[in-house]
Amino acid sequence: MNADLNDTVNYIKQQTQIKPSIAVILGSGLGGFADTLESSGRIPTAKIPHYPKSTVTGHRGNLVFGYSGGVPVLAVQGRTHFYEGYTMEKVTYVVRIMQALEIKLLIVTNAAGGVNPRFVPGDLMLITDHINGMLRNPLIGPVKYGGPRFPDMSDPYAGEYFDDIETLALERNIALRRGVLYTSTGPTYETAAEIKMISKMGGDAASMSTVPEVITAAQAGIKVIGISCITNMATGISTVPLSHGEVTETANLVRDKFTDLVAAMIKYFGEKFK
């Protein structure tokens, strides 16, 4: 194990006895799910050796270990973004922690702008694939953490579980879209011309995160399920100027159904990924 990662993991293990096999990365405005965990222990990331600090509103900066429906879970309450000035290695450092902790399933979430005109703010979208508009790959450089040099990306979002997840949503009267996520570096929102390009490329939603973590998880052998919360319609589809406040406000409005779906997935997959 990398020396810095060894320091990080040893510190985390000193703070909690919970050994989860499922982890959740919580996107902008979606961190409240971590507050629903039972018997939870909160580790401020600012105190974790070598862990990058989250500087974005709506990302509180905690690793929360607890139980959801009796299933042990690690919830990441505060993502690190590339646009904050970190290297790709730092952006994906939390996934390397998961790899060292032997996490088997990662549920990755984000707030995203709707590119597909059939979407509306407040929709939840099951990510079926992605387009890496960042034009950067977190695996460039030496293979420091183990895993294949050239990982396969033909099924990055565990397509064998799409129907199961959709059934869980329907049982709870949650309308769940399916779509392809496009990710750019940010921190600016896309122009109208860029949104037209994303649509022609096959993108249904646009975000500034997620793809680096998913690529790293694939290389680390961790299964991934992705959920986007459509918090606004993208530039050119909506005539309203975009703001981060709108993103977090809409995320708060859908908090209950988002929490319900994530909790249902954890309970369902808890047996499969012990």
C-alpha positions in Angstrom: 0.0 0.0 0.0 1.2 3.5 -0.8 2.7 5.1 2.4 0.3 8.1 2.5 -2.7 5.9 2.0 -1.4 3.6 4.7 -1.3 6.5 7.1 -4.8 7.6 6.1 -6.4 4.1 6.4 -4.7 3.4 9.8 -6.1 6.7 11.2 -9.6 5.8 9.9 -9.5 2.4 11.4 -8.6 3.9 14.8 -11.7 6.0 14.7 -14.3 3.3 13.9 -14.9 -0.4 14.3 -17.5 -0.5 11.5 -16.4 -2.5 8.4 -18.6 -1.6 5.5 -18.7 -3.3 2.1 -20.9 -0.5 0.5 -19.9 3.2 0.2 -21.9 6.2 -1.0 -20.4 9.4 -2.4 -22.9 12.2 -1.8 -23.2 15.0 -4.4 -24.0 18.7 -4.0 -27.0 19.2 -1.6 -27.3 15.4 -1.1 -25.2 15.0 2.0 -28.2 14.7 4.3 -28.4 11.0 3.6 -25.4 10.5 5.9 -27.5 12.0 8.7 -30.0 9.2 8.5 -27.4 6.5 9.3 -27.8 4.7 12.6 -25.0 4.2 15.2 -22.9 6.5 13.1 -19.5 7.9 13.7 -18.4 11.1 11.9 -14.8 11.6 10.9 -14.0 15.2 9.7 -11.9 14.9 6.6 -9.8 17.9 7.7 -8.4 15.7 10.5 -7.6 12.7 8.2 -3.9 12.5 7.2 -3.3 13.3 3.5 -7.1 13.8 2.8 -7.9 16.7 0.5 -10.3 19.3 2.0 -13.6 20.0 0.3 -14.2 23.7 -0.3 -17.6 23.8 -2.0 -20.9 24.8 -0.4 -23.1 21.7 0.1 -20.1 19.4 0.7 -19.5 19.2 4.5 -16.3 17.3 4.6 -17.0 14.1 6.6 -16.5 10.4 6.3 -19.6 8.9 8.1 -19.6 5.3 9.1 -22.9 3.8 10.2 -25.8 1.5 9.4 -28.6 1.8 6.9 -31.3 -0.9 7.3 -28.8 -2.9 9.3 -26.2 -2.7 6.5 -22.8 -1.2 7.4 -22.1 1.8 5.1 -19.4 4.4 4.5 -21.0 7.7 3.4 -18.7 10.4 1.9 -20.3 13.7 3.0 -18.2 16.1 0.9 -16.7 15.3 -2.5 -13.4 16.8 -3.8 -13.6 18.3 -7.3 -11.0 18.8 -9.9 -12.0 22.4 -10.3 -10.9 23.1 -6.7 -7.4 22.8 -7.9 -6.5 19.3 -6.8 -4.8 16.7 -8.9 -6.8 13.8 -10.3 -5.0 11.6 -7.8 -6.3 13.7 -4.9 -9.8 13.9 -6.4 -10.0 10.1 -6.4 -8.1 9.6 -3.2 -11.3 8.6 -1.4 -11.8 5.7 -3.8 -8.3 4.5 -3.0 -9.4 4.6 0.7 -12.4 2.4 -0.3 -10.1 0.0 -2.2 -7.9 -0.3 1.0 -11.0 -0.8 3.1 -12.2 -3.6 0.7 -15.4 -1.8 -0.3 -17.2 -3.9 -2.9 -20.0 -1.6 -4.1 -19.9 2.2 -4.6 -23.1 4.2 -5.0 -21.9 7.5 -6.6 -24.3 10.4 -6.7 -24.2 13.9 -8.1 -26.2 17.0 -8.9 -26.5 17.4 -12.7 -28.0 19.7 -15.3 -30.6 18.2 -17.5 -29.6 18.0 -21.2 -32.4 15.7 -22.3 -35.4 17.9 -22.8 -37.7 15.3 -21.5 -36.1 15.7 -18.0 -37.3 18.2 -15.4 -35.6 19.5 -12.3 -36.2 17.1 -9.4 -35.8 13.9 -11.6 -33.5 11.2 -10.5 -31.4 9.6 -13.3 -29.8 6.2 -13.2 -26.5 6.6 -14.9 -26.0 4.0 -17.6 -22.8 5.3 -19.1 -20.6 8.4 -19.2 -18.7 10.7 -21.5 -15.4 12.0 -20.1 -15.5 15.6 -21.2 -12.8 16.4 -18.7 -10.3 15.0 -21.3 -8.2 13.8 -18.3 -7.9 10.4 -16.8 -7.1 9.7 -13.1 -5.1 6.6 -14.0 -2.3 8.5 -15.9 1.0 7.9 -14.2 2.5 5.0 -12.3 0.3 2.2 -11.0 0.6 3.0 -7.3 -2.4 1.3 -5.8 -2.7 -2.0 -7.7 -5.2 -3.0 -10.4 -4.8 -3.4 -14.1 -2.8 -0.9 -16.2 -5.6 -0.9 -18.9 -8.9 -1.4 -17.1 -12.0 -2.3 -19.1 -14.8 0.3 -19.2 -17.4 -1.5 -21.2 -19.8 -1.7 -18.2 -18.7 1.0 -15.7 -22.1 1.3 -14.0 -23.0 -2.4 -13.3 -25.7 -2.7 -16.0 -26.8 -6.1 -14.7 -28.5 -4.3 -11.8 -30.4 -1.6 -13.8 -33.7 -3.4 -13.8 -33.4 -4.2 -10.1 -32.8 -0.6 -9.3 -35.7 0.5 -11.5 -38.0 -2.0 -9.7 -36.9 -0.6 -6.3 -37.8 2.9 -7.5 -41.2 1.9 -8.9 -42.0 0.1 -5.6 -41.6 3.5 -3.9 -43.4 5.5 -6.6 -40.1 7.2 -7.6 -39.8 8.0 -11.3 -36.3 7.0 -12.3 -34.9 8.1 -15.6 -32.0 6.4 -17.4 -29.3 8.3 -19.1 -25.7 9.0 -20.0 -23.7 11.5 -17.9 -21.4 14.0 -19.5 -18.7 15.4 -17.2 -16.6 18.6 -17.7 -14.0 20.1 -15.5 -16.1 23.2 -14.5 -16.3 25.4 -12.6 -18.3 27.3 -15.3 -21.6 25.9 -16.4 -21.7 24.9 -20.1 -22.6 27.3 -22.9 -25.7 26.7 -25.0 -23.4 25.6 -27.9 -21.7 23.1 -25.6 -25.0 21.7 -24.5 -26.0 21.2 -28.1 -22.7 19.3 -28.6 -23.3 17.2 -25.5 -26.8 16.3 -26.7 -25.5 15.3 -30.1 -22.8 13.1 -28.5 -25.5 11.3 -26.6 -25.4 13.0 -23.2 -28.5 13.3 -21.1 -27.2 15.2 -18.1 -24.1 17.3 -17.4 -22.0 17.5 -14.2 -18.6 18.5 -12.9 -17.8 15.3 -11.0 -18.2 11.5 -10.8 -16.4 10.2 -13.8 -12.9 10.3 -12.2 -14.2 8.3 -9.2 -15.9 5.8 -11.5 -12.8 5.2 -13.6 -10.8 4.7 -10.5 -13.3 2.3 -9.0 -13.3 0.3 -12.2 -9.6 0.0 -12.0 -9.8 -0.9 -8.3 -12.4 -3.7 -8.9 -15.2 -1.9 -7.1 -18.7 -2.2 -8.6 -20.5 1.1 -9.3 -24.1 2.3 -9.3 -24.6 5.9 -10.3 -27.5 8.3 -9.6 -27.8 11.9 -10.8 -30.2 14.4 -9.3 -31.4 16.7 -12.1 -31.3 20.0 -10.3 -31.7 22.3 -13.2 -32.1 22.4 -17.0 -28.9 23.1 -18.8 -28.1 26.4 -20.6 -30.0 26.8 -23.9 -32.8 24.5 -22.6 -33.6 26.8 -19.8 -33.5 30.6 -20.2 -32.9 31.1 -16.5 -29.2 31.9 -15.5 -27.7 29.0 -13.6 -26.4 29.2 -10.0 -25.1 26.8 -7.4 -27.9 28.0 -5.1 -30.5 26.6 -7.4 -28.6 23.3 -7.5 -28.6 22.9 -3.7 -32.2 24.2 -3.4 -33.5 21.6 -5.8 -31.4 18.8 -4.2 -33.0 19.7 -0.9 -36.5 19.4 -2.4 -35.9 15.9 -3.6 -34.0 14.9 -0.5 -36.7 12.5 0.8 -37.1 10.5 -2.4 -33.3 10.4 -3.0 -32.7 9.2 0.6 -35.5 6.6 0.2 -34.0 5.2 -3.0 -30.4 5.1 -1.8 -31.5 3.4 1.5 -33.5 0.8 -0.6 -30.5 0.1 -2.8 -28.2 -0.4 0.2 -30.7 -2.8 1.9 -31.2 -4.7 -1.4 -27.5 -5.0 -2.2 -26.3 -5.5 1.3 -26.8 -9.2 1.0 -25.1 -9.4 -2.4 -22.0 -7.5 -1.3 -21.2 -8.8 2.2 
